[in-house]
Amino acid sequence: MTAHTWWLLLILTVAIAALIYLINSRLRVHPFVALIVVTVGTGLAAGEPVAKLTESIEEGAGGTLGDVGLTLALGAMLGRLLSDSGATDAIARALVDRSGTRRLPWLVTAAAFVIGVPMFFEVGLIVLLPLIFGVARRLEAQGGTKGSPYVLLGVPAIAALSTLHGMLPPHPGPLTALTGLHADLGLTLAVGLVCAIPTVILAGPVYARWIAPRLPDVRPDASLMAQFTGTGGGNGTVGRVERVRPDGPGAQVRTDAPPRTGVSVGLAVASVLIPVALMLLRTLAETLLDESSGLRAALTFVGEPLVAMLAGFLFALGVTLVGTSRSGEETRTSLTDSLKSVAAILLIIGGGGAFKQVLQDSGIGDAIASAAKGAHLNVILLGWLIALLLSLTTGSATVGIVSATGIVAPLIGTGGGLEASLLVVAIGAGSLGLNYVNHAGFWLVKESFGMDLAQATKTQTVVQTLVSVLGLVMALLLSVLA
């Protein structure tokens, strides 16, 4: 550990502390502004050239918005179409009426597990938000739920989506680790599932049951709720009035506008499943088809998250226009309004991307990797630790996985086998832990569910850290038993 390495670690510590202070102090600085201010200060303190610093900020923000922002915008519009047609409320009503409260977190977990096979974390959460909000709103109206129903249903989704994103091929990170460590795909999938299932259960429904009563005030912003569930009288009509908590965000009563009819629940579900199916086809094509195959190229294109979400949106738009009495002008106005509620989220996600890129370009991530590499640890534990620290410093699980793979690959040779597969899982699990303010997913969860920093830490950060630690424990346990 050189003096420069210690200096970079100190800069990282101060940067995170400053970000927390700006957002939570009496100044109440907007998270986007706080992220940009801290990003600039971090880059200057780390000695990044001024010309390079501005490029890093633009590259980080632009790259993150390109990966997540456009998909989020399409997901918001898709959710608005489903809510305007009344389909979201119908699905939520069916789930609540046919399932007890105790079963609902498990049903959300199962849905997230299936959707998370082909989808990135952020994309999968966007797809699930209308269902989570719709079911949670009905639980809230019924009463009797301990704590926030949004936390009760949101935590299982976060746990399942993050576990699959980090620990199982064919997601890019685990697939890269699998290739770099010469692990067997089938064995890695089998080992990954054995590690993932108990991890998701404990970090998802079990933790949700414990944390939800301790976060009773978590409730999404009224405009975002109206967009995804069709409530709030957003289209100017007035329906029945239901009481909500007097201390909850927004109005003290909620007005449910009568949902538009004409779109069946089956077509609404198809709109959500189209992106899932296209991404799954891409996964199968990349796994089973030759690289020179034209079919593989076509399926890879349509399975890109942006293209897949666009396909689902266009399908929903078509069935909404055909199956309801809404005019094209009404639909366009509704879609425009849907983007207003996610504008702040997009800016914050972009700010988080800028922070991530500056940490990476300034050398802070390399300093962390260098420090961890000098430790004399079990190779599975070492891979997990390096991925954890690099993910924390760069704000990217994929960067953590790729870098950790390159560092530990020489330690196991090219033999593959069970150790290589367990190392793939451990590295992926490590990349998920300590998901905090420089991760786009943290801000997406925080803003979507209307949380403050402390609440987001108790959900997003703690859940993904639980997933990370449990994944490591399972990998180590299997290595001992094998």
TAKA-V322933 format. One record per residue. PSI is psi in radians with two decimals (NA if undefined). NEAR is the number of other C-alpha atoms within 8 Angstrom. Layout:
PSI_NEAR / PSI_NEAR
//
This chain:
1.93_6 / 2.94_5 / -0.63_6 / -0.66_6 / -0.78_11 / -0.65_9 / -0.77_8 / -0.68_12 / -0.65_11 / -0.71_8 / -0.78_11 / -0.77_11 / -0.80_8 / -0.67_8 / -0.81_12 / -0.72_9 / -0.73_8 / -0.69_9 / -0.78_11 / -0.74_9 / -0.81_8 / -0.69_11 / -0.60_12 / -0.16_10 / 3.13_8 / -0.37_4 / -0.57_7 / 0.91_8 / 2.40_10 / 2.40_7 / -0.65_8 / -0.81_10 / -0.75_9 / -0.74_12 / -0.77_13 / -0.76_11 / -0.85_8 / -0.64_12 / -0.83_13 / -0.81_9 / -0.70_9 / -0.79_13 / -0.75_13 / -0.76_11 / -0.58_8 / -0.09_11 / 0.29_7 / 2.30_11 / 2.51_7 / -0.76_7 / -0.70_6 / -0.57_8 / -0.81_13 / -0.64_8 / -0.69_8 / -0.75_12 / -0.80_14 / -0.73_9 / -0.76_10 / -0.83_15 / -0.81_14 / -0.73_10 / -0.72_9 / -0.76_13 / -0.57_13 / -0.69_8 / -0.75_8 / -0.72_10 / -0.83_12 / -0.70_10 / -0.69_12 / -0.73_11 / -0.78_10 / -0.65_11 / -0.66_12 / -0.73_14 / -0.66_12 / -0.77_12 / -0.65_12 / -0.71_15 / -0.75_12 / -0.66_13 / -0.69_16 / -0.57_10 / -0.18_14 / 0.02_14 / -0.71_13 / -0.78_16 / -0.64_12 / -0.73_9 / -0.79_10 / -0.75_12 / -0.72_10 / -0.72_8 / -0.80_10 / -0.72_13 / -0.54_7 / -0.07_6 / 2.49_8 / 2.82_8 / -0.64_9 / -0.45_6 / -0.39_8 / -0.78_12 / -0.58_13 / -0.64_10 / -0.72_8 / -0.70_12 / -0.79_14 / -0.76_8 / -0.76_8 / -0.61_14 / -0.74_12 / -0.83_7 / -0.56_11 / -0.20_14 / -0.89_11 / -0.25_11 / 2.52_13 / 2.84_10 / -0.93_12 / -0.72_9 / -0.78_12 / -0.69_13 / -0.71_11 / -0.73_11 / -0.64_10 / -0.31_10 / -0.79_9 / -0.70_13 / -0.80_10 / -0.84_12 / -0.72_12 / -0.81_13 / -0.74_13 / -0.64_11 / -0.70_10 / -0.65_11 / -0.69_13 / -0.73_12 / -0.63_9 / -0.56_6 / 3.00_6 / -0.18_6 / 2.27_9 / 2.08_8 / -2.76_11 / 2.12_15 / -0.39_13 / -0.66_13 / -0.71_13 / -0.65_15 / -0.44_14 / -0.68_9 / -0.78_16 / -0.65_19 / -0.77_15 / -0.79_14 / -0.84_14 / -0.81_14 / -0.75_16 / -0.67_12 / -0.85_16 / -0.65_14 / -0.67_14 / -0.49_14 / -0.27_15 / 2.28_16 / 2.67_13 / 0.43_10 / 2.59_14 / -0.76_8 / -1.03_15 / -0.61_16 / -0.66_11 / -0.75_10 / -0.71_13 / -0.77_16 / -0.80_8 / -0.51_10 / 0.04_14 / 0.71_10 / 2.71_15 / 2.29_10 / -0.87_8 / -0.77_6 / -0.69_10 / -0.69_17 / -0.75_10 / -0.83_8 / -0.72_11 / -0.72_12 / -0.70_9 / -0.68_8 / -0.60_12 / -0.70_12 / -0.92_8 / -0.53_8 / -0.81_14 / -0.71_15 / -0.83_10 / -0.72_9 / -0.27_16 / -1.73_17 / -0.66_15 / -0.86_9 / -0.63_11 / -0.72_15 / -0.53_9 / -0.70_8 / -0.51_12 / -0.79_14 / -0.34_10 / -0.08_7 / 1.10_11 / -0.35_9 / 0.02_8 / 2.12_12 / 2.30_11 / 2.79_12 / 2.53_11 / -0.69_10 / -0.65_8 / -0.69_11 / -0.77_13 / -0.66_12 / -0.77_14 / -0.36_16 / -0.08_14 / 0.42_18 / 2.95_12 / 0.03_12 / 0.58_13 / -0.35_10 / 0.21_6 / -0.05_5 / 2.85_8 / 2.31_9 / -2.50_9 / 2.74_7 / 2.31_8 / 2.50_9 / 2.52_8 / 3.07_10 / 2.34_6 / -0.38_5 / 0.14_6 / 2.81_10 / 2.57_8 / -2.70_6 / 2.80_7 / -0.21_10 / 2.70_8 / 2.32_11 / 2.15_12 / 2.01_13 / 2.46_14 / 2.21_7 / 2.58_9 / 2.59_8 / 2.90_8 / -0.45_7 / 2.14_13 / 2.76_7 / -0.61_9 / -0.76_6 / -0.62_10 / -0.77_13 / -0.67_8 / -0.65_8 / -0.63_12 / -0.66_10 / -0.35_9 / -0.88_12 / -0.68_14 / -0.82_12 / -0.73_8 / -0.71_12 / -0.61_15 / -0.69_11 / -0.68_11 / -0.77_15 / -0.81_12 / -0.69_9 / -0.76_12 / -0.40_11 / -0.66_7 / -0.46_6 / 2.66_9 / 2.61_7 / -0.47_7 / -0.03_6 / 2.31_8 / -0.60_6 / -0.69_7 / -0.72_14 / -0.73_10 / -0.79_8 / -0.57_12 / -0.69_13 / -0.90_9 / -0.31_11 / -0.04_15 / 2.39_10 / -0.73_11 / -0.81_8 / -0.72_10 / -0.76_15 / -0.64_13 / -0.71_9 / -0.77_10 / -0.69_14 / -0.80_13 / -0.65_8 / -0.82_9 / -0.66_14 / -0.75_10 / -0.82_8 / -0.50_11 / -0.78_12 / -0.64_11 / -0.68_7 / -0.09_9 / 3.05_12 / 0.15_6 / 2.44_8 / 2.87_7 / -0.65_7 / -0.73_6 / -0.77_8 / -0.75_9 / -0.73_8 / -0.72_8 / -0.74_10 / -0.65_11 / -0.75_8 / -0.59_8 / -0.54_12 / -0.45_11 / -0.64_7 / -0.29_9 / 0.05_11 / -0.80_8 / -0.66_7 / -0.73_11 / -0.75_11 / -0.75_9 / -0.72_12 / -0.72_16 / -0.71_15 / -0.71_13 / -0.66_17 / -0.68_19 / -0.77_16 / -0.78_16 / -0.80_15 / -0.67_13 / -0.69_15 / -0.66_14 / -0.83_12 / -0.41_9 / -0.14_11 / 0.02_10 / -0.69_15 / -0.72_13 / -0.63_9 / -0.73_11 / -0.78_14 / -0.71_12 / -0.73_9 / -0.73_9 / -0.58_10 / -0.50_10 / -0.15_6 / 2.47_7 / 1.63_5 / 2.86_6 / 2.42_6 / -0.60_9 / -0.77_12 / -0.68_11 / -0.78_13 / -0.74_15 / -0.79_17 / -0.76_11 / -0.78_16 / -0.69_17 / -0.86_16 / -0.68_13 / -0.66_19 / -0.70_19 / -0.74_14 / -0.55_14 / -0.28_14 / 0.30_16 / 2.08_12 / -0.66_13 / -0.75_10 / -0.74_11 / -0.75_16 / -0.85_17 / -0.81_11 / -0.77_10 / -0.65_15 / -0.80_13 / -0.57_9 / -0.73_8 / -0.22_11 / -0.75_10 / -0.30_7 / -0.29_6 / -0.03_9 / -2.69_8 / 0.33_6 / -0.33_6 / -2.41_12 / -2.99_8 / -0.69_10 / -0.73_8 / -0.72_13 / -0.72_15 / -0.61_16 / -0.64_13 / -0.82_15 / -0.76_18 / -0.74_16 / -0.75_20 / -0.72_17 / -0.72_18 / -0.63_17 / -0.25_20 / -0.38_17 / 2.77_16 / 0.71_10 / 1.93_16 / -2.58_11 / -0.28_9 / 0.22_14 / 2.34_13 / -0.65_13 / -0.60_10 / -0.82_14 / -0.57_13 / -0.78_11 / -0.83_10 / -0.88_14 / -0.62_10 / -0.68_11 / 0.09_11 / 0.67_10 / 2.75_13 / 3.13_7 / -0.73_9 / -0.75_7 / -0.71_11 / -0.62_13 / -0.71_10 / -0.30_10 / -1.35_11 / -0.91_15 / -0.81_14 / -0.75_10 / -0.84_15 / -0.52_17 / -0.66_12 / -0.79_11 / -0.76_17 / -0.86_13 / -0.76_11 / -0.67_9 / -0.73_14 / -0.80_14 / -0.76_8 / -0.72_9 / -0.77_14 / -0.68_11 / -0.76_8 / -0.60_9 / -0.54_10 / -0.71_6 / -0.46_5 / NA_4
//
